[in-house]
């Protein structure tokens, strides 16, 4: 917020006083400018929306069960109160990691997830039905931007300095239904100047840690979008911090990430870690415990030595890699190799596994 106030200071003390006096926030961690308020959440099955008296949030006309009942009463159409439709959405948790279980086939959830992201104003940059992956573009998060009417008029001059993108992954659940995972990636603006009356100057953007609270909020938003108010209440749970889940061990000259988890949980944790790191999963085979991956640029090794780095040398693309997961009911190991065979540089193996361990916490 301070950067935004420095910009607004250039407009004069009267304008600044009005903005500061009216500063308020939404109380949420995720607010994106692209949200289209004229498009309400789709009404859950068997839930009709009266034309008058339904709930609104900032004039959006979002459908809720309580809004239906109040609207029916206001229009004189209230009869015997029907039971709300079962949403078929629940939240499951493993430490700080959370995901939704939805009683619907993946192909149906896929379409709803895509509609949800577009409703928030995101562009879909990657859509892979085979792997069940939807990935968005970067969007500015305006959760900390003052929400009063005057600030909205000046929103183009105000930068929160935060950008977010999300990866939604949808998988078939054992016994039917779907699992929905949402992973967050964030950027923070690097600025200089603006200490007094200077205008802050953007120098670039740097990655910030994935935010589990943002992931939880997006899961709750999707639950509301998919199943209505009752589903949203069902998945409302406090974030629980998770501790370290494993460690790096060198066994016979081969570095491995050792997890004190059985294979099933380890496989799930690795998938979430890869999503949070922005690693592209080209293919996966659970029965073989293999992910074929492509590293994002920030995880790739620097080209050449220190002299090359001094001259601004680029990053080296190591090509497709294989992340292997093996284990039993109590302990699992994660290793890294080349898709075409051969060993990976030990420094790169250590770097990738360390980042993966951090992303699973």
C-alpha positions as CSV (number, residue, x, y, z in Angstrom):
1,X,0.0,0.0,0.0
2,X,2.9,2.4,0.7
3,X,3.9,2.4,-2.9
4,X,0.4,3.3,-4.0
5,X,0.3,6.2,-1.5
6,X,3.7,7.5,-2.8
7,X,2.2,7.6,-6.3
8,X,-1.0,9.3,-5.1
9,X,1.0,11.9,-3.2
10,X,1.9,13.4,-6.5
11,X,-1.8,14.3,-7.0
12,X,-1.8,16.6,-4.0
13,X,-2.5,16.6,-0.3
14,X,-6.3,17.0,-0.7
15,X,-6.6,13.9,-2.9
16,X,-4.3,11.9,-0.7
17,X,-6.3,12.8,2.4
18,X,-9.5,11.7,0.8
19,X,-8.0,8.3,-0.3
20,X,-6.4,7.6,3.1
21,X,-9.5,8.6,5.0
22,X,-11.5,6.1,2.9
23,X,-8.9,3.3,3.0
24,X,-10.5,-0.1,3.5
25,X,-9.8,-3.6,2.3
26,X,-12.0,-6.5,1.4
27,X,-10.7,-8.8,4.2
28,X,-9.7,-11.3,1.5
29,X,-6.2,-12.3,0.4
30,X,-7.2,-12.7,-3.3
31,X,-8.9,-9.8,-5.2
32,X,-8.4,-9.6,-9.0
33,X,-9.3,-6.6,-11.1
34,X,-10.6,-8.9,-13.9
35,X,-13.6,-10.2,-11.9
36,X,-16.7,-9.5,-13.9
37,X,-19.4,-8.6,-11.4
38,X,-22.1,-8.7,-14.0
39,X,-21.7,-12.4,-14.3
40,X,-23.2,-14.2,-11.2
41,X,-22.1,-17.5,-9.9
42,X,-24.0,-20.3,-11.6
43,X,-27.0,-21.5,-9.6
44,X,-26.4,-25.1,-8.2
45,X,-28.6,-27.8,-9.5
46,X,-32.2,-27.7,-8.4
47,X,-31.7,-24.2,-6.8
48,X,-33.8,-21.6,-8.6
49,X,-33.0,-17.9,-8.2
50,X,-35.9,-15.5,-7.6
51,X,-35.8,-12.4,-9.7
52,X,-36.0,-10.2,-6.6
53,X,-34.6,-10.2,-3.1
54,X,-31.6,-12.5,-3.7
55,X,-28.3,-12.0,-2.0
56,X,-25.8,-9.6,-3.5
57,X,-22.2,-8.9,-2.7
58,X,-21.2,-5.5,-4.1
59,X,-24.1,-5.7,-6.6
60,X,-22.9,-9.0,-8.1
61,X,-26.2,-10.9,-7.7
62,X,-24.4,-14.1,-6.5
63,X,-26.8,-17.0,-5.8
64,X,-27.0,-18.4,-2.2
65,X,-29.4,-20.7,-0.5
66,X,-30.2,-18.1,2.2
67,X,-30.8,-15.6,-0.6
68,X,-33.3,-18.0,-2.2
69,X,-35.3,-18.4,1.0
70,X,-35.4,-14.6,1.6
71,X,-36.3,-13.9,-2.0
72,X,-39.1,-16.5,-1.9
73,X,-40.5,-15.0,1.2
74,X,-40.3,-11.4,-0.2
75,X,-42.2,-12.4,-3.4
76,X,-44.8,-14.4,-1.6
77,X,-43.7,-17.7,-3.2
78,X,-42.4,-19.3,0.0
79,X,-44.0,-22.7,0.7
80,X,-42.6,-25.6,2.6
81,X,-38.9,-25.0,3.0
82,X,-37.1,-27.5,0.8
83,X,-33.8,-29.1,1.9
84,X,-30.8,-27.5,0.2
85,X,-29.3,-29.7,-2.5
86,X,-26.3,-31.8,-1.4
87,X,-23.3,-30.0,-2.7
88,X,-21.1,-33.1,-2.9
89,X,-18.0,-31.1,-2.1
90,X,-15.6,-31.5,0.8
91,X,-12.2,-30.4,1.8
92,X,-9.4,-32.9,2.7
93,X,-6.2,-31.9,4.4
94,X,-2.7,-33.3,4.9
95,X,-0.8,-30.9,7.1
96,X,-0.7,-27.5,5.3
97,X,-1.8,-29.1,2.0
98,X,-5.5,-29.1,1.1
99,X,-7.6,-30.2,-1.8
100,X,-11.3,-30.7,-2.7
101,X,-13.1,-34.0,-3.2
102,X,-16.1,-33.5,-5.5
103,X,-18.7,-36.1,-6.3
104,X,-18.7,-35.5,-10.0
105,X,-16.6,-36.9,-12.9
106,X,-13.4,-35.0,-13.8
107,X,-14.7,-33.9,-17.2
108,X,-17.6,-32.0,-15.5
109,X,-15.4,-30.5,-12.9
110,X,-12.9,-29.5,-15.6
111,X,-15.5,-27.3,-17.3
112,X,-16.6,-25.7,-14.0
113,X,-13.0,-25.0,-13.1
114,X,-12.3,-23.4,-16.4
115,X,-15.5,-21.2,-16.0
116,X,-14.4,-20.3,-12.4
117,X,-11.0,-19.1,-13.5
118,X,-12.5,-17.1,-16.4
119,X,-15.1,-15.6,-14.0
120,X,-12.2,-14.3,-11.9
121,X,-10.8,-12.6,-15.0
122,X,-7.8,-15.0,-15.6
123,X,-6.7,-16.1,-19.0
124,X,-6.1,-19.8,-19.4
125,X,-2.5,-20.1,-20.6
126,X,-2.3,-23.9,-20.5
127,X,-5.1,-26.4,-20.7
128,X,-4.2,-30.1,-20.8
129,X,-7.3,-32.4,-20.5
130,X,-5.2,-35.5,-20.5
131,X,-3.3,-34.4,-17.4
132,X,-6.2,-32.5,-15.9
133,X,-4.2,-29.2,-15.7
134,X,-5.4,-25.6,-16.1
135,X,-2.8,-22.8,-15.7
136,X,-3.6,-19.1,-15.6
137,X,-1.7,-16.0,-16.6
138,X,-0.3,-13.5,-14.1
139,X,-2.8,-11.2,-12.5
140,X,-2.3,-8.3,-10.1
141,X,-3.7,-9.1,-6.6
142,X,-5.5,-6.0,-5.3
143,X,-6.5,-7.4,-1.9
144,X,-4.6,-4.6,-0.1
145,X,-5.7,-1.8,-2.4
146,X,-8.2,0.6,-0.7
147,X,-11.7,-0.4,-1.7
148,X,-13.5,2.9,-1.3
149,X,-15.2,4.4,-4.4
150,X,-12.6,7.2,-4.9
151,X,-9.7,4.7,-4.9
152,X,-11.4,2.6,-7.5
153,X,-11.4,5.7,-9.8
154,X,-7.7,5.9,-9.3
155,X,-7.0,2.2,-9.5
156,X,-4.9,2.6,-12.7
157,X,-2.4,4.7,-10.7
158,X,-2.2,2.2,-7.8
159,X,-0.1,-0.9,-7.8
160,X,-0.2,-3.5,-5.1
161,X,3.2,-4.8,-6.2
162,X,1.9,-8.4,-6.1
163,X,1.1,-10.7,-9.0
164,X,-0.4,-14.2,-8.8
165,X,-1.0,-17.1,-11.0
166,X,-2.6,-20.5,-10.3
167,X,-2.4,-24.1,-11.5
168,X,-5.6,-26.2,-11.1
169,X,-5.1,-29.9,-11.3
170,X,-8.1,-32.3,-11.5
171,X,-7.7,-36.0,-11.0
172,X,-10.1,-39.0,-10.8
173,X,-10.6,-40.1,-7.2
174,X,-10.5,-43.7,-6.2
175,X,-14.0,-45.0,-6.1
176,X,-15.4,-42.2,-8.3
177,X,-15.5,-38.4,-8.2
178,X,-12.7,-35.9,-8.6
179,X,-9.8,-34.5,-6.7
180,X,-9.1,-30.7,-7.2
181,X,-5.8,-29.2,-6.3
182,X,-5.0,-25.5,-6.6
183,X,-1.3,-24.3,-6.5
184,X,-0.3,-20.7,-6.2
185,X,2.8,-18.9,-7.5
186,X,3.5,-15.3,-6.7
187,X,5.7,-12.3,-7.8
188,X,6.6,-9.3,-5.8
189,X,7.5,-5.9,-7.5
190,X,11.0,-4.6,-6.9
191,X,10.9,-0.8,-6.7
192,X,13.4,2.0,-6.0
193,X,12.9,5.6,-5.0
194,X,9.7,7.0,-3.5
195,X,11.2,7.7,-0.1
196,X,9.9,11.3,0.0
197,X,8.1,13.0,-2.8
198,X,9.8,10.8,-5.5
199,X,7.8,8.5,-7.7
200,X,8.6,4.9,-7.1
201,X,10.3,3.3,-10.1
202,X,9.8,-0.4,-11.0
203,X,13.0,-2.3,-11.4
204,X,11.5,-5.7,-12.0
205,X,9.7,-8.6,-10.4
206,X,11.0,-11.4,-8.1
207,X,9.4,-14.7,-7.1
208,X,7.8,-14.9,-3.7
209,X,6.9,-18.1,-1.8
210,X,3.7,-20.0,-2.6
211,X,1.0,-18.9,-0.2
212,X,-1.0,-21.8,1.3
213,X,-3.6,-19.3,2.6
214,X,-4.2,-18.1,-0.9
215,X,-4.6,-21.7,-2.1
216,X,-7.1,-22.3,0.6
217,X,-9.1,-19.2,-0.2
218,X,-9.2,-20.2,-3.9
219,X,-10.4,-23.7,-3.0
220,X,-13.2,-22.1,-0.9
221,X,-14.1,-19.8,-3.7
222,X,-14.3,-22.7,-6.1
223,X,-16.4,-24.7,-3.7
224,X,-18.9,-21.8,-3.5
225,X,-18.8,-21.5,-7.3
226,X,-19.4,-25.2,-7.8
227,X,-21.7,-26.1,-4.9
228,X,-23.1,-22.8,-3.5
229,X,-23.1,-21.5,0.1
230,X,-23.5,-24.8,1.8
231,X,-20.5,-26.2,0.0
232,X,-18.5,-23.1,0.9
233,X,-19.3,-23.5,4.6
234,X,-18.3,-27.2,4.4
235,X,-14.8,-26.4,3.2
236,X,-14.2,-23.4,5.5
237,X,-11.3,-24.6,7.6
238,X,-8.4,-22.9,9.3
239,X,-5.0,-23.3,7.6
240,X,-2.7,-25.6,9.6
241,X,1.0,-25.1,9.3
242,X,3.0,-28.1,8.3
243,X,6.5,-28.9,9.4
244,X,9.4,-30.5,7.5
245,X,8.3,-33.7,5.7
246,X,11.6,-35.1,4.8
247,X,15.3,-34.6,4.3
248,X,18.1,-35.1,1.7
249,X,20.2,-38.2,2.0
250,X,23.3,-39.3,0.0
251,X,23.2,-43.0,-0.6
252,X,26.1,-44.5,-2.5
253,X,26.8,-41.2,-4.2
254,X,23.2,-40.7,-5.3
255,X,21.3,-37.9,-3.7
256,X,17.7,-38.7,-2.8
257,X,14.8,-36.8,-1.1
258,X,13.6,-39.1,1.7
259,X,10.0,-38.6,2.9
260,X,8.6,-40.2,6.1
261,X,5.4,-40.9,4.2
262,X,4.0,-43.9,2.4
263,X,4.0,-44.0,-1.4
264,X,0.4,-42.7,-1.8
265,X,1.0,-39.5,0.3
266,X,4.5,-39.0,-1.2
267,X,3.1,-39.2,-4.7
268,X,0.4,-36.6,-3.8
269,X,2.9,-34.3,-2.0
270,X,5.4,-34.4,-4.9
271,X,2.6,-33.4,-7.4
272,X,1.6,-30.4,-5.2
273,X,5.3,-29.4,-4.8
274,X,5.8,-29.5,-8.6
275,X,2.7,-27.4,-9.1
276,X,3.9,-24.8,-6.6
277,X,7.3,-24.6,-8.3
278,X,5.7,-24.1,-11.7
279,X,7.4,-27.2,-13.1
280,X,5.8,-28.5,-16.3
281,X,4.7,-32.1,-16.0
282,X,4.8,-33.5,-19.5
283,X,3.7,-37.0,-18.5
284,X,3.2,-39.1,-15.4
285,X,2.9,-42.8,-14.6
286,X,1.8,-43.5,-11.1
287,X,2.2,-47.3,-11.4
288,X,5.9,-46.7,-12.3
289,X,6.3,-43.8,-9.9
290,X,7.6,-41.5,-12.7
291,X,7.1,-37.8,-13.6
292,X,8.5,-36.5,-16.9
293,X,9.2,-32.9,-16.2
294,X,10.6,-29.7,-17.7
295,X,12.1,-27.2,-15.3
296,X,11.0,-23.5,-15.3
297,X,13.8,-21.0,-16.1
298,X,14.3,-20.0,-12.4
299,X,15.3,-23.6,-11.5
300,X,17.6,-24.1,-14.5
301,X,21.4,-23.9,-14.0
302,X,23.4,-20.9,-15.1
303,X,25.1,-21.2,-18.4
304,X,28.9,-21.5,-18.0
305,X,31.0,-20.4,-15.0
306,X,31.4,-17.3,-13.0
307,X,32.8,-15.3,-16.0
308,X,29.8,-16.2,-18.1
309,X,27.5,-15.1,-15.3
310,X,29.4,-11.9,-15.0
311,X,28.6,-11.2,-18.7
312,X,25.0,-12.0,-18.2
313,X,25.0,-15.5,-19.6
314,X,21.6,-17.2,-19.9
315,X,20.2,-20.3,-18.3
316,X,21.0,-23.8,-19.6
317,X,18.0,-26.0,-20.5
318,X,18.7,-29.5,-19.1
319,X,15.9,-30.9,-21.2
320,X,13.3,-33.4,-20.0
321,X,14.0,-35.0,-16.7
322,X,12.5,-37.9,-14.8
323,X,11.4,-37.4,-11.2
324,X,11.0,-40.9,-9.7
325,X,9.0,-41.7,-6.5
326,X,9.4,-45.1,-4.8
327,X,8.5,-46.4,-1.4
328,X,6.3,-48.6,0.8
329,X,3.6,-47.9,3.4
330,X,5.9,-45.9,5.7
331,X,8.8,-44.4,3.8
332,X,9.5,-43.0,0.3
333,X,12.3,-41.8,-1.8
334,X,12.4,-39.2,-4.6
335,X,15.2,-39.1,-7.2
336,X,16.0,-37.1,-10.4
337,X,17.4,-38.4,-13.6
338,X,17.4,-37.8,-17.4
339,X,14.5,-38.9,-19.5
340,X,16.8,-40.3,-22.1
341,X,19.0,-41.9,-19.6
342,X,22.2,-40.8,-17.9
343,X,23.0,-38.8,-14.8
344,X,22.0,-35.2,-13.9
345,X,24.6,-32.8,-12.6
346,X,24.7,-33.3,-8.8
347,X,24.4,-29.6,-8.1
348,X,21.2,-29.4,-10.2
349,X,19.8,-32.5,-8.4
350,X,20.4,-30.9,-5.0
351,X,18.9,-27.6,-6.1
352,X,15.7,-29.2,-7.5
353,X,15.2,-31.6,-4.5
354,X,15.8,-28.7,-2.0
355,X,13.2,-26.5,-3.8
356,X,10.8,-29.4,-4.0
357,X,11.1,-30.1,-0.2
358,X,10.5,-26.4,0.6
359,X,7.5,-26.4,-1.7
360,X,5.9,-29.4,0.1
361,X,6.0,-27.7,3.5
